[in-house]
Amino acid sequence: MRSSFFICLCLIVAGLKAAPLSDDSLDRLDDALTWSGEGDQFRTRLSGSLELEGYHFDSTPIGLVHADERNLLNPRFVLFLDAQAGARFYFFAQSRMDRGFDPGDGGAKLRLDEYALRFTPFADGRLNFQIGKFSTVVGNWTGRHLAWDNPFITAPLPYENFTGIFDEVAANSPATLLRWAHVTPSIGPGSSYVDQYRLPILWGPSYTSGAAVSGGIGKFSYAAEFKNASLSSRPDNWDASQVQWQNPTISGRIGYQPDESWKFGISFSSGTYLNDSARPTLAPGTDFGDYREIVFGQDVSFAWHHFQFWAEAFEARFQIPRVGDARTFAYYLEAKYKFTPQFFGAVRWNQQLYGQIADGLGSSVKWGENTWRIDVGPSYRFSSHTELKLQYSLQSGGVSPQNYAQTLATQFVLRF
């Protein structure tokens, strides 16, 4: 692999580290970006991060990364707004300027990824109402998906591994689904667009638009949401101006925390995975409600001294009239250990398994290629504002003719 790529990134990081930007100056900037009034009844804070990512692929890019070359440099600027009015109302927003929501080689774009207003009628937090565009309540990864909180650079496999399900076109036969999933070769016109419309079980944090209710009672917590698009929907469909609520998705999660160390959760989601543009391709006599993504999830987390552990498992079923239910199971196990106050390391095992469908020829076949991936990521925090992460990933299944793909990635984060 090209060591010059990472030497270049290390030089960039060294230059940023050597820049005259101390913790004290960043703390003063934080104070300057915070405003309060009326005895702290009204409070507003701006914060953000500068993120510089670099990727090197030995073959096909994995996950949601889009690149035509073996190397990809992906800078990102993130700005957060938090505002509070009394003890009842809270507003937050997140905007980004980067080369696309998922790392890619396009031009720089400015987006408003999140915005939501939350109302808390009771002081004990038993009930919250929220409306806007925000991450899904399903699972536990979304709570740590931002760069500073995520010990890795990429998402776990269930959140970024493409299946053979399309959103722009409805599969009309088992043979079509198997071609889209790369189980059988795609030959002739249209084969080049096979990967363009494929969907994962969950597309990252799923910043879809809608409303949610949440709260906590004793050791239990709950959350439910009514959104405009499914967990698998692509970022272009998350905004309400693009996709409204004619075919809503309903999701929820129930959590249980028996003590300070353990947290458990179960999740559920149901919604159509097709876009409105797929209407002409629906099977006769069917509607979008017949093409649903149904997901059951379980999650657990554990923390003890310098050790942290997270795990999630998702059972997903994509309903396809005239074809059957395409079932898949994906999970990951992730552990992080803090060796010193500044240095920590993480390892993550990911796997996705596919069920069988009738192939139309009298037998059954798996509708996708079983996939596993291992991620290893050391990280070093220079201060409370700067962090450098490295990640090595090895994936088997659905990535290249050699069936193995290696990825090296690095990320420098400066937060303010």
C-alpha positions in Angstrom: 0.0 0.0 0.0 1.1 3.5 -0.7 2.9 4.8 2.4 3.3 8.2 0.8 -0.5 8.8 1.2 -0.3 8.5 4.9 3.0 10.3 5.2 1.3 13.3 3.5 -1.6 13.1 5.9 0.8 12.9 8.9 2.5 16.0 7.7 -0.8 17.8 7.4 -1.7 16.8 11.0 1.7 17.9 12.2 1.2 21.2 10.6 -2.2 21.6 12.2 -0.8 20.6 15.5 2.0 23.1 15.2 -0.4 25.9 14.3 -0.7 28.7 16.9 -4.1 27.5 18.2 -3.8 26.6 21.9 -6.4 25.0 24.2 -6.8 28.4 25.9 -7.6 30.1 22.7 -10.2 27.4 21.8 -11.7 27.7 25.3 -12.0 31.5 24.8 -13.6 30.9 21.4 -16.1 28.6 23.1 -16.9 31.3 25.6 -17.3 33.8 22.7 -19.7 31.5 20.9 -21.9 31.0 24.0 -24.7 33.5 24.9 -27.1 33.5 27.8 -29.6 36.0 29.1 -32.5 36.5 31.6 -30.6 34.7 34.3 -29.7 31.8 32.0 -33.3 31.2 31.1 -32.2 31.7 27.5 -29.0 30.1 26.3 -27.5 29.7 22.9 -24.2 28.0 21.9 -22.4 27.5 18.6 -19.8 24.7 18.3 -18.3 22.6 15.6 -15.4 20.7 14.3 -12.9 20.6 11.4 -12.4 17.1 10.2 -9.8 15.8 7.7 -10.2 12.2 6.5 -8.0 10.2 4.2 -8.7 6.8 2.7 -6.6 4.3 0.7 -8.2 1.2 -0.9 -6.4 -1.8 -2.3 -9.4 -2.6 -4.5 -13.1 -1.6 -4.2 -14.1 1.1 -1.6 -16.1 -0.5 1.2 -19.3 0.8 2.8 -20.7 4.1 1.8 -17.4 5.6 0.5 -17.6 6.6 -3.1 -14.3 6.9 -5.0 -13.0 6.2 -8.5 -9.3 6.3 -7.3 -7.4 4.3 -4.8 -7.0 7.4 -2.6 -9.6 9.8 -1.3 -9.1 13.0 0.8 -12.3 14.1 2.4 -12.3 17.4 4.4 -15.4 18.4 6.4 -16.6 21.4 8.4 -19.4 20.8 10.9 -21.3 23.5 12.8 -23.8 22.9 15.7 -26.3 25.2 17.2 -27.9 24.5 20.6 -30.5 26.8 22.0 -32.6 26.5 25.2 -35.5 28.6 26.4 -36.2 27.9 30.0 -36.5 24.3 31.1 -39.1 23.3 28.6 -37.9 24.2 25.1 -34.7 23.1 23.4 -33.6 23.5 19.7 -30.6 22.0 18.0 -29.3 22.0 14.4 -26.3 20.6 12.5 -24.9 21.8 9.2 -22.0 20.5 7.2 -19.8 21.5 4.4 -18.1 18.6 2.7 -17.9 16.5 -0.5 -21.2 14.7 0.2 -22.9 13.2 3.2 -20.9 10.0 2.6 -17.2 10.4 1.7 -16.8 11.0 -2.0 -14.9 12.7 -4.7 -17.5 15.4 -5.6 -17.3 19.1 -5.1 -17.9 20.9 -1.7 -21.5 21.3 -0.7 -23.3 23.0 2.3 -26.2 21.1 3.9 -28.5 21.4 6.9 -28.4 17.8 8.2 -30.3 18.2 11.4 -32.8 20.6 12.9 -35.3 19.9 15.6 -37.4 21.5 18.4 -37.9 19.5 21.6 -40.6 20.2 24.2 -40.2 18.7 27.7 -43.4 19.4 29.8 -42.1 17.7 33.0 -38.9 18.3 34.9 -38.2 14.6 35.5 -37.8 13.9 31.7 -40.6 11.3 31.6 -42.0 12.8 28.4 -40.4 14.7 25.5 -41.9 15.8 22.2 -39.6 16.5 19.2 -40.3 17.6 15.6 -37.9 18.3 12.8 -35.1 16.3 11.0 -33.0 14.2 13.2 -31.3 10.8 13.7 -33.3 7.7 14.2 -34.1 6.4 17.7 -33.3 2.8 16.6 -30.2 1.2 18.1 -27.4 2.7 20.1 -24.8 3.7 17.5 -26.5 6.9 16.6 -25.7 8.2 20.1 -22.0 8.1 19.3 -21.9 8.5 15.5 -20.3 12.0 15.4 -16.5 12.1 14.7 -15.4 13.0 18.3 -17.5 10.3 19.9 -17.0 7.4 17.4 -13.8 5.5 18.1 -13.8 4.5 14.4 -13.9 6.5 11.2 -16.6 4.5 9.4 -19.9 3.1 10.6 -20.6 -0.5 11.6 -21.5 -2.9 8.8 -25.3 -2.9 9.3 -25.3 0.9 8.8 -23.4 0.9 5.5 -23.2 -2.5 3.8 -25.2 -2.5 0.5 -27.7 -5.2 -0.2 -29.4 -6.1 -3.5 -32.5 -4.0 -2.6 -33.2 -1.0 -4.9 -35.2 2.1 -4.0 -35.8 3.5 -7.5 -37.0 0.2 -9.1 -39.1 -2.6 -7.7 -37.6 -6.1 -8.2 -40.0 -8.0 -10.6 -38.4 -11.5 -10.3 -35.9 -13.5 -8.2 -33.5 -13.3 -11.1 -33.5 -9.6 -11.0 -32.9 -9.4 -7.3 -30.0 -11.9 -7.6 -28.4 -9.7 -10.3 -28.8 -6.6 -8.2 -27.2 -8.4 -5.3 -24.3 -9.6 -7.4 -25.2 -13.2 -6.7 -25.4 -13.8 -10.5 -23.6 -11.7 -13.1 -25.1 -8.5 -14.4 -24.7 -8.6 -18.2 -25.6 -6.1 -20.9 -27.4 -2.7 -20.7 -28.1 -1.5 -17.2 -25.4 -3.5 -15.5 -23.3 -0.4 -14.8 -26.1 1.1 -12.7 -26.5 -1.9 -10.5 -24.7 -0.3 -7.5 -26.3 3.1 -7.9 -29.6 2.4 -6.1 -28.6 -0.3 -3.7 -29.6 0.1 0.0 -28.2 -1.0 3.4 -30.3 -2.0 6.3 -29.8 1.4 7.9 -28.2 4.3 6.1 -25.9 5.8 8.7 -27.7 7.8 11.4 -30.8 8.2 9.2 -31.5 11.9 9.5 -35.1 11.5 8.3 -37.8 14.1 9.0 -40.8 13.7 11.3 -41.8 13.7 14.9 -40.8 11.7 18.0 -41.8 11.1 21.5 -39.4 9.9 24.2 -38.7 9.7 27.9 -37.6 7.7 30.9 -39.3 6.2 33.9 -37.0 4.7 36.5 -34.6 2.2 34.8 -36.6 2.1 31.6 -36.5 4.5 28.6 -38.7 4.6 25.5 -38.7 6.4 22.1 -41.0 6.3 19.1 -40.8 8.2 15.8 -43.0 8.9 12.8 -40.7 9.7 9.8 -41.0 10.4 6.1 -38.6 7.6 4.9 -37.3 4.2 5.9 -34.1 3.4 7.8 -32.6 2.3 4.6 -33.4 5.5 2.7 -30.5 7.5 1.1 -29.6 11.0 2.3 -31.3 12.7 -0.7 -34.7 11.5 0.6 -34.3 12.6 4.2 -35.5 16.1 3.8 -39.3 16.7 3.9 -39.1 18.9 0.8 -38.0 15.8 -1.1 -40.1 13.1 0.4 -43.2 13.8 2.5 -45.3 11.5 4.6 -47.6 9.7 2.1 -45.7 6.4 3.0 -44.4 7.0 6.5 -42.0 4.9 8.6 -42.7 4.1 12.2 -39.8 3.1 14.5 -39.3 2.7 18.2 -37.0 1.6 20.9 -37.4 0.4 24.6 -34.3 0.6 26.8 -33.4 -0.8 30.2 -30.5 0.2 32.4 -30.2 -2.1 35.5 -27.1 -0.3 36.8 -24.5 2.2 35.8 -22.5 -0.3 33.7 -25.1 -2.1 31.6 -27.7 -0.8 29.0 -30.0 -2.9 27.0 -32.4 -2.0 24.2 -34.8 -3.5 21.6 -35.9 -1.7 18.5 -38.5 -2.0 15.7 -39.1 -0.2 12.4 -41.5 -0.6 9.5 -41.8 1.5 6.4 -41.6 1.3 2.6 -38.1 1.2 1.1 -39.1 2.5 -2.4 -39.1 6.0 -3.8 -42.1 7.5 -5.5 -40.2 7.1 -8.8 -40.6 3.4 -8.5 -44.4 3.5 -8.8 -44.5 2.4 -12.5 -42.5 -0.7 -11.6 -44.8 -2.0 -8.9 -46.3 -5.4 -9.4 -50.0 -5.2 -10.7 -52.4 -4.8 -7.8 -49.8 -3.7 -5.3 -48.9 -0.4 -3.6 -46.0 0.9 -1.6 -47.4 -0.6 1.5 -46.6 -4.0 0.0 -42.9 -3.2 -0.3 -41.9 -2.7 3.3 -38.6 -2.9 5.2 -39.3 -4.4 8.6 -36.4 -4.4 11.1 -36.1 -5.8 14.6 -33.0 -4.8 16.6 -31.3 -5.6 19.8 -28.5 -3.6 21.4 -26.3 -3.8 24.5 -23.6 -1.6 26.0 -21.2 -2.0 28.9 -18.7 0.3 30.6 -16.3 -0.6 33.4 -13.3 1.6 34.3 -11.2 2.0 31.0 -13.2 -0.6 29.1 -16.3 0.0 26.9 -18.3 -2.5 24.9 -21.2 -2.1 22.4 -23.1 -4.6 20.3 -26.1 -4.5 18.0 -28.0 -7.1 16.0 -30.6 -6.4 13.3 -33.0 -8.8 11.6 -34.3 -7.2 8.5 -37.0 -8.3 6.1 -37.6 -6.6 2.7 -41.1 -7.6 1.3 -41.1 -8.1 -2.4 -44.4 -9.1 -4.0 -44.1 -11.9 -6.6 -40.6 -12.7 -5.2 -41.1 -13.2 -1.5 -39.4 -11.9 1.6 -35.7 -11.1 1.4 -34.3 -11.7 4.9 -30.9 -10.7 6.2 -29.3 -10.6 9.6 -26.4 -8.2 10.5 -24.6 -7.6 13.7 -21.4 -6.1 15.2 -19.3 -6.4 18.4 -17.2 -3.4 19.3 -14.8 -2.9 22.2 -12.7 0.1 23.2 -10.0 0.3 25.8 -8.3 3.5 27.2 -4.6 2.6 27.7 -3.7 6.2 28.9 -5.7 9.4 29.4 -4.9 10.3 25.8 -4.4 7.0 23.9 -7.0 4.3 23.3 -7.7 1.5 20.9 -10.8 -0.1 19.5 -11.7 -3.3 17.6 -14.9 -4.2 15.9 -16.2 -7.4 14.4 -19.0 -7.1 11.8 -21.0 -9.7 9.9 -24.1 -9.9 7.6 -25.8 -13.1 6.7 -28.5 -13.6 4.0 -31.5 -15.9 3.9 -32.8 -17.8 0.9 -35.4 -17.0 -1.7 -37.0 -19.2 -4.4 -35.0 -18.8 -7.5 -37.9 -19.4 -9.8 -36.4 -22.7 -11.1 -37.6 -25.0 -8.4 -34.9 -24.5 -5.8 -33.7 -21.9 -3.3 -30.7 -19.7 -3.2 -29.2 -17.1 -0.9 -30.1 -13.6 -2.1 -26.9 -12.0 -1.1 -23.2 -12.8 -0.4 -22.4 -13.3 3.3 -20.0 -10.6 4.5 -17.7 -10.1 7.4 -15.4 -7.3 8.3 -12.9 -6.5 11.0 -12.0 -3.0 12.0 -9.0 -2.0 14.2 -8.6 1.6 15.2 -6.0 3.3 17.5 -6.7 6.9 18.5 -4.7 9.6 20.2 -6.2 12.8 21.8 -3.6 15.6 21.9 -5.9 17.7 24.0 -9.6 18.1 24.8 -10.0 19.7 21.3 -7.8 17.7 18.9 -7.7 14.0 18.1 -6.0 11.7 15.5 -7.6 8.4 14.5 -6.3 5.5 12.3 -8.4 2.6 11.1 -7.5 -0.6 9.2 -10.4 -2.7 7.8 -10.4 -6.1 6.2 -13.6 -7.2 4.5 -14.6 -10.5 2.9 -17.7 -10.7 0.7 -19.3 -8.6 -1.9 -16.4 -6.2 -2.5 -14.2 -7.4 -5.3 -13.4 -10.3 -7.6 -10.7 -11.4 -5.1 -13.5 -11.3 -2.5 -11.3 -9.4 0.0 -10.8 -5.7 0.4 -8.4 -3.8 2.6 -8.9 -0.1 3.6 -6.6 2.2 5.5 -8.1 5.4 6.8 -7.0 8.3 9.0 -9.0 11.2 10.5 -7.9 14.4 12.3 -10.6 16.2 14.3 -10.4 19.7 15.8 -13.4 20.6 17.7 -14.4 24.0 19.2 
